[in-house]
Amino acid sequence: MSNMQNLYLLVPLAPLLGAILAGLLGHVLGRAWTHRITIFMVFVSFVASVLIFQDVMAGNTFNGTVYTWLTTTDARLEVGFMIDRLTVLMMLVVTFVSLMVHIFTIGYMKDDAGYQRFFSYIALFTFSMLMLVMSNNFLQLFFAWEAVGLVSYLLIGFWYTRPTAIYANLKAFLVNRVGDFGFLLGIGLVFMVFGTLDYQTVFNDAASHAKDMAPIAGVSWNLMSAICILLFIGAMGKSAQFPLHVWLPDSMEGPTPISALIHAATMVTAGIFMVARMSPMFELSETALSFVMVIGAITALFMGFLGIIQTDIKRVIAYSTLSQLGYMTVALGASAYSVAIFHLMTHAFFKALLFLAAGSVIIAMHHVQDIRQMGGLRKYMPITWITFLIGSLALIGTPFLSGFYSKESIIEAVYLSQLPGASFAYFAVVAGVFVTAFYSFRLYFLVFHGAERFGKKHSQHDHHQGLAPGEKPHETSWVVTLPLILLAIPSVGIGALAFDQLLHLGYFGDSIYVAEVHQLQVLAKTLQHEIIEHPMSMALHAFGTLPFWLAVAGVLTAWLFYMKRPDIPEMLKHRFDFLYTVLDNKYYFDRFNDWFFAGGTRGLSSFLWKFGDIKLIDGVMVNGTARLVGAFSGVMRNIQTGYIYHYAFFMIIGVFVLLTIRHWFE
Amino acid sequence: MIFGFSILSVAIWLPILFGGLIMATGGDRNAPLARILALLGAILGFIVTIPLFTGFDKTTSAMQFVEIHDWITRYNIHYHLGVDGISVLFILLNSFFTPLVVIASWKVIEKRVAQYMAAFLIMSGLINGVFASLDAVLFYVFWEAMLIPMFIIIGVWGGANRVYAAVKFFLYTLLGSLLMLIALLYLYNQSGGSFSILDYHKVAIPLTAQILIFIAFFMAFAVKVPMFPVHTWLPDAHVEAPTGGSIILAAIMLKVGAYGFIRFSMPIVPDASRELAGVMIALSLIAVVYIALVALVQTDMKKLVAYSSVSHMGFVTLGLFIFNSYGVEGALLQMISHGFVSGALFLCIGVMYDRMHSRNIADYGGVANKMPVFAAFFVLFAMANVGLPGTSGFVGEFMVIMGAVKVNFWYALLAASTLIFGAAYTLWMVKRVIFGAVTNHHVEQLTDVNGREILVCSILAAAVLGMGLYPLPFSEVMHVSVSDLLVHVARPKL
């Protein structure tokens, strides 16, 4: 095993060791040593990722086995790594954001009794997520896929005494399992068709199966479409795409650091990563791509609307995450995998920044999260204020900031796509720009500008939350603000820096495959459309385009509604009462699911148990048999009188009957 | 060889011998001695089976560690023992669990300690006999004999309704076994006077007779698995059984039914097996889906886990009757894993029951606040029950689903629904029992697991994680035997 291979192993194993130490020996190590060890381990992992990045850029990729998990008569199931340009980019994002979140956690969780447990979980998450992106086969992908789900479950329910938290984590797990149900069946079909779960073999053979048909569930399907759609159902669960998005807003019950790490920057993007990784398969099915694009478009637009009326600081950002995940999914559908990964990366930075800044606000507000009780915080928390503003500007796609390049590229790609549903998707992503700008700056203005609404009264919560009357918030400690600053830097600069590389100079090489008819340049030519390739000119060009002015309009509307004329939103709320109710109920998805799926299943189960098991099987079959035997014996008992003369009588009768029968037969 | 005796004989008779010895300690004043003897016997019983694994030849499907003596020469009955890659794992699993049960019952059982411990050791030996017998009569003797200790365990140390449960358990399983005996007698004649199971694998049998034999075997084995619709004895037996009884019942006893299908039904009557595979698969899928739904609405933790067992065993019978190597190996791995996981869950419920004297989910809530170490174990085992990758529960389910896709997408789809329903019933229970705020003063007074309980839980946790992360050693042993089995099943013998 070469030095590089040892380094590959070090990347996931260092955080795993941290997790084990913190989990098993946390109470011995104490708080300080627990966070020192886990942070050091993640730092090691980050440095190793940087070294591997340099190595990969020098042209050394890797695809090999670590150990054999299981053998069957005709296949080997292995744990192994595939290290290429796509992987290494994800490794950098994951370890960097994770490191920032680890540091931030020192400040955020400093009074929590479960301090060591929390560090153990997030280190375990880092391990799982790294195994996910580094995998070279479907089995390990599923392994890590479920492992990140498990850590997410544990972390959403971290404060396990809160009823809302343990409701949310169960819901998250089950909804994800619905996605995994499709995912596992997709993997099953892959295994059936290709006889292996190894990525490289499957990708090499995929083209030869492009036209295969298979009867599935009574209908003859194009096999590749079936596989891709089933795999994508898994992505819909993990990356919270409509209609499996319902778990993500509730996941905000978890502590804020994990909202940043798991439910914004990394885990929820696993689905996006997965589809990009599977590009050689998705490229073979326009049906699947079209499906992906439409689902993404619905998520991008309709989840954005919900962000508009939320009053919890974290939930606004959560809906924003949903909407941005929709953007990435749309890009995947348009075959712009590199663009999707680009947006994944920029989003990881600015969304982690927004969440951590929100966390900083929550610390300062003594764990009040209602934005109606904030306002004017910019005076008291300058670093949080500026970094939050940077994050918001990046999110809405301000020219020169990172989000601009990735989002603009998505809009461009969708514009060029000619798949069914592309025109709807184009409308959704463009309209989404206005919505994004509006809810982002609504949040920004309500939190950092305007009147100071905190410290007025204690909230009704029982946790003694909130500032005392007259008490002023103040800036959080350096462990909190340092990650904000470090995340703000890539939020500003990474877009322009990576734009050329990622999108046009072929950074991804052969780690992503795009069929020639789907390539943007080719599409652009057929539409006689010019693609701008220089980051500077692209930004300057943007000032004349529709998305830019929509973003400006969104910000201005937010300013008008929430700074200048707060009576307008109130008025609109009453005027469009019906619309408001629908949005407030999140399109009634939760109610429907609770009533139909949860309630329906419980009702059916009760019926099956009480009628099937108790009445039918136990009542009729088992105890019925017993009763039958009992009744029979009851009759027989009457004959067993115990009187000799009764028995003698029966004997004589019997002898006569036998003799008669004998007589007849002769 | 151990002191001149073959390993299999030692694995059977050593625990039984210790059982007799423990019984000889008599009343409860000698309880400490009985406990120590039981632990010693159980640990020795496990140690002697280790050479079965280390000395096992993975390259042959022939029987190994064979031992054959005349027994009843007039009917050509032999004392014939031997293991292949299928049965060896179950002897190990059984011997592995006996010390755990002894430790788990250490302080919990205070009345008739010697008799309780003796029953478990004797049962352990008898179950080893079931898995090692290659003579049909010997098999039948062990098969019936192993019911007696369990009947006593439930009937004497069980809960309030123990007599009903014990009798139900006994009659249910006995009834099926009688039909098996008739089938064995038919085979004795058909084979020209042999009781050797291996001879039966070669005897030609007409299809009608095959189907009748299959049904007779089915009655015996399906009850034990248990398959839908003959499963209703299991929840009752579990609810009334003491913790140790539940552990052995779930972890070991349910496996003999599926083992019967593998050793008898599939190779002896392969044509009938193929004819009736559709019915078997249908019953298995009903077990997976229907029973999972029934598990969802249980209010008693033991009943919930019992139903969950039936649902998981549905995967086993599904895997067996789709007749490919993924299915069969998956079924075997699922059986082993289910042993670890269900055993662990019953142990955990026992730990709570010892403190609260209730199995009702509604009486709990917020246990994690008072028993954090226990909660960690419980969540781990629950996740294994959910089939999370990295735990043993995933391996078998995954293999069976992969095998099912190859046969029919619908099978795989219905089987994979366990991903959702299994998670629903298990984690909903976890939510109501472990998480939340402390609900009442009984929970408030709970104390966390003690050293003895931590020991047993840790051993099982290591087994669950070890098998989940590295199942290769388990599957390697069985490859050749499973291939051989599938050859037998595919070959017509009318």
Contacts between the chains, C-beta under 8 A, distances in Angstrom:
chain1	res1	chain2	res2	distance
A	67	B	470	7.5
A	68	B	472	5.8
A	69	B	469	7.9
A	69	B	470	7.0
A	69	B	471	6.7
A	69	B	472	6.5
A	70	B	395	7.0
A	70	B	399	7.8
A	70	B	471	5.0
A	70	B	472	5.6
A	70	B	475	5.3
A	71	B	472	6.5
A	71	B	475	6.3
A	71	B	476	6.7
A	71	B	479	7.3
A	72	B	325	5.9
A	72	B	326	6.0
A	72	B	329	6.5
A	72	B	399	7.5
A	72	B	475	7.3
A	72	B	479	7.9
A	73	B	325	4.3
A	73	B	479	6.2
A	73	B	482	7.6
A	73	B	483	6.1
A	74	B	325	7.5
A	139	B	398	7.9
A	142	B	389	6.1
A	143	B	389	4.1
A	143	B	390	6.3
A	146	B	388	5.5
A	146	B	389	4.8
A	146	B	390	7.6
A	146	B	394	7.9
A	147	B	388	7.8
A	147	B	389	6.8
A	147	B	390	6.2
A	150	B	383	6.5
A	150	B	388	6.0
A	153	B	427	8.0
A	154	B	379	7.9
A	157	B	435	6.3
A	160	B	368	5.6
A	160	B	434	7.7
A	160	B	435	4.3
A	160	B	436	7.0
A	161	B	366	6.7
A	161	B	369	6.8
A	161	B	435	7.7
A	161	B	436	6.4
A	161	B	437	4.4
A	163	B	436	6.6
A	163	B	437	7.8
A	166	B	431	5.2
A	166	B	435	4.3
A	166	B	436	6.0
A	167	B	431	7.8
A	170	B	427	5.6
A	170	B	428	6.6
A	170	B	431	5.2
A	173	B	423	6.0
A	173	B	427	6.0
A	174	B	420	6.6
A	174	B	423	5.9
A	174	B	424	5.9
A	174	B	427	7.5
A	177	B	419	5.1
A	177	B	420	4.9
A	177	B	423	4.8
A	178	B	420	5.9
A	180	B	419	5.7
A	181	B	416	5.5
A	181	B	417	6.9
A	181	B	419	4.8
A	181	B	420	5.7
A	184	B	398	7.8
A	184	B	401	6.4
A	184	B	416	5.5
A	184	B	419	6.4
A	185	B	401	7.8
A	185	B	405	7.2
A	185	B	409	7.7
A	185	B	412	6.1
A	185	B	413	6.4
A	185	B	416	5.7
A	188	B	401	5.7
A	188	B	402	5.6
A	188	B	404	7.7
A	188	B	405	3.6
A	188	B	412	5.5
A	188	B	416	7.8
A	189	B	405	6.2
A	189	B	409	7.8
A	191	B	402	5.2
A	191	B	405	6.8
A	192	B	402	7.9
A	192	B	405	4.9
A	192	B	406	5.2
A	216	B	409	4.8
A	217	B	409	6.3
A	217	B	410	6.7
A	217	B	413	7.3
A	601	B	293	6.9
A	601	B	296	6.8
A	601	B	424	7.4
A	602	B	296	6.7
A	602	B	297	6.3
A	604	B	293	6.3
A	605	B	293	4.1
A	605	B	294	6.2
A	605	B	296	4.4
A	605	B	297	4.4
A	606	B	297	4.9
A	608	B	290	6.0
A	608	B	293	5.4
A	608	B	294	5.4
A	609	B	293	7.8
A	609	B	294	4.4
A	609	B	297	5.4
A	609	B	298	7.6
A	612	B	290	7.0
A	612	B	294	7.3
A	613	B	232	6.1
A	613	B	294	5.8
A	617	B	229	5.1
A	617	B	231	7.9
A	617	B	232	5.2
A	618	B	232	4.8
A	621	B	229	7.0
A	622	B	168	7.5
A	622	B	172	7.6
A	622	B	232	6.0
A	622	B	233	7.9
